[in-house]
Amino acid sequence: MMADADSFLTLLVDRIPEARPFVEEKYELGAGEAPPEKDTDSDLYANLLDLFTRAVLLPALAEERLDEELMRRCFDLVEEMYETPGIFVQGAVYWQVLEYLLESPGYLATAIPFLKGESRDGVSSMLKDYAVKGYEHGLPLLSG
């Protein structure tokens, strides 16, 4: 589980190495240099959106040939963060990751098999609240 918002960048480059070039560019790091772990908590919303959602997740969801292993890693990270105690991290994931799945019907349809646990429940509630066509009752329950 993510310890706090400051540990997000380290967790991101560890779990999703595809995000490393974006982190290195933003924080002007040398190749392989460890990302900062202090005073980045206030950047969590922007970092989630810019370094993960827009840079890695949405492009991967739009690929013609889906990289299922990358999708599993991405949504495992999302779930781990969403289960982090405290509304700050959960809110960041909800607004900067999960809500962006609604930008395109293709994003949501591709993401559904990888959503589980609390993040799946969050998306399901969002779909009901926004009365998204075809999902007015939320996501189907997972079997098994």
C-alpha positions as CSV (number, residue, x, y, z in Angstrom):
1,M,0.0,0.0,0.0
2,M,1.1,3.5,-0.8
3,A,2.6,5.1,2.4
4,D,1.6,8.7,1.5
5,A,1.2,11.1,-1.4
6,D,5.0,11.9,-1.4
7,S,5.8,8.3,-2.3
8,F,3.6,8.3,-5.5
9,L,6.5,9.1,-7.9
10,T,8.6,6.3,-6.6
11,L,5.7,3.9,-6.7
12,L,4.8,5.1,-10.2
13,V,8.3,4.6,-11.8
14,D,8.7,1.2,-9.9
15,R,5.4,-0.2,-11.1
16,I,5.0,1.6,-14.4
17,P,8.5,2.1,-15.8
18,E,6.8,3.5,-19.0
19,A,6.1,6.6,-16.9
20,R,9.8,7.2,-16.0
21,P,10.6,9.4,-19.0
22,F,7.8,11.7,-18.1
23,V,8.8,11.9,-14.5
24,E,12.5,12.5,-15.5
25,E,11.4,15.3,-17.8
26,K,9.2,17.0,-15.3
27,Y,11.6,16.8,-12.4
28,E,14.7,17.3,-14.6
29,L,16.2,14.0,-13.4
30,G,19.1,12.2,-15.0
31,A,18.4,8.8,-16.5
32,G,17.7,6.3,-13.7
33,E,17.9,9.0,-11.0
34,A,15.4,8.4,-8.1
35,P,12.4,10.7,-8.2
36,P,11.9,13.1,-5.3
37,E,10.1,11.8,-2.2
38,K,9.6,15.0,-0.3
39,D,7.4,18.0,-0.9
40,T,5.6,16.4,-3.9
41,D,2.3,15.6,-2.1
42,S,0.8,18.9,-3.3
43,D,1.6,17.8,-6.9
44,L,-0.3,14.5,-6.6
45,Y,-3.3,15.6,-8.6
46,A,-1.2,17.1,-11.4
47,N,1.2,14.2,-11.4
48,L,-1.5,11.5,-11.6
49,L,-3.1,13.3,-14.5
50,D,0.0,14.3,-16.4
51,L,2.5,11.5,-15.6
52,F,0.2,8.6,-15.4
53,T,-3.3,9.1,-16.9
54,R,-2.5,11.2,-19.9
55,A,1.0,9.9,-20.5
56,V,0.5,6.2,-20.1
57,L,-3.0,5.0,-19.2
58,L,-5.1,6.7,-21.8
59,P,-2.7,6.1,-24.7
60,A,-2.5,2.4,-23.7
61,L,-6.3,2.1,-23.5
62,A,-6.5,3.6,-27.1
63,E,-4.0,1.2,-28.6
64,E,-5.3,-1.1,-31.3
65,R,-3.4,-4.0,-29.8
66,L,-4.0,-4.0,-26.0
67,D,-1.0,-4.6,-23.7
68,E,-2.8,-6.6,-21.1
69,E,0.3,-6.8,-18.8
70,L,0.6,-3.0,-18.8
71,M,-3.1,-2.7,-18.1
72,R,-2.9,-5.1,-15.2
73,R,0.0,-3.1,-13.7
74,C,-1.8,0.2,-14.3
75,F,-5.0,-0.9,-12.6
76,D,-3.1,-2.7,-9.8
77,L,-1.5,0.7,-9.1
78,V,-4.8,2.5,-9.3
79,E,-6.4,0.0,-6.9
80,E,-3.5,0.2,-4.5
81,M,-3.7,4.0,-4.4
82,Y,-7.5,3.9,-4.1
83,E,-7.3,1.7,-1.1
84,T,-4.8,4.1,0.6
85,P,-6.5,5.5,3.8
86,G,-7.5,9.1,3.5
87,I,-9.7,11.1,1.2
88,F,-6.8,13.1,-0.4
89,V,-5.2,10.2,-2.3
90,Q,-8.6,8.5,-3.0
91,G,-10.0,11.8,-4.3
92,A,-6.9,12.3,-6.5
93,V,-7.4,8.8,-8.1
94,Y,-11.2,9.3,-8.5
95,W,-10.8,12.7,-10.3
96,Q,-7.5,12.3,-12.1
97,V,-7.8,8.7,-13.2
98,L,-11.2,7.1,-12.9
99,E,-13.2,10.0,-14.2
100,Y,-11.0,10.1,-17.3
101,L,-12.2,6.7,-18.2
102,L,-15.4,8.4,-19.2
103,E,-13.7,10.6,-21.8
104,S,-14.2,8.0,-24.5
105,P,-16.6,5.0,-24.5
106,G,-13.6,2.9,-25.7
107,Y,-11.5,3.8,-22.6
108,L,-14.2,2.6,-20.3
109,A,-15.0,-0.6,-22.3
110,T,-11.3,-1.5,-22.4
111,A,-10.7,-0.7,-18.7
112,I,-13.7,-2.7,-17.3
113,P,-12.0,-6.1,-17.3
114,F,-9.1,-4.7,-15.3
115,L,-11.1,-2.8,-12.7
116,K,-11.5,-4.5,-9.4
117,G,-12.1,-3.8,-5.7
118,E,-12.7,-0.3,-4.5
119,S,-11.7,1.4,-7.8
120,R,-14.3,-0.7,-9.6
121,D,-16.9,0.3,-7.0
122,G,-15.9,3.9,-7.5
123,V,-16.3,3.7,-11.3
124,S,-19.6,1.9,-10.9
125,S,-20.9,4.6,-8.6
126,M,-19.7,7.3,-11.0
127,L,-21.5,5.7,-13.9
128,K,-24.8,5.6,-11.9
129,D,-24.4,9.1,-10.6
130,Y,-23.7,10.4,-14.1
131,A,-26.4,8.2,-15.7
132,V,-24.0,7.0,-18.4
133,K,-25.9,5.4,-21.1
134,G,-25.7,1.6,-20.9
135,Y,-24.3,1.8,-17.4
136,E,-27.2,3.4,-15.5
137,H,-27.0,0.6,-12.9
138,G,-23.3,0.7,-12.7
139,L,-20.9,-2.0,-13.7
140,P,-21.9,-5.7,-13.5
141,L,-20.7,-7.6,-10.5
142,L,-17.6,-9.6,-10.8
143,S,-18.2,-13.3,-10.9
144,G,-16.0,-15.6,-8.7
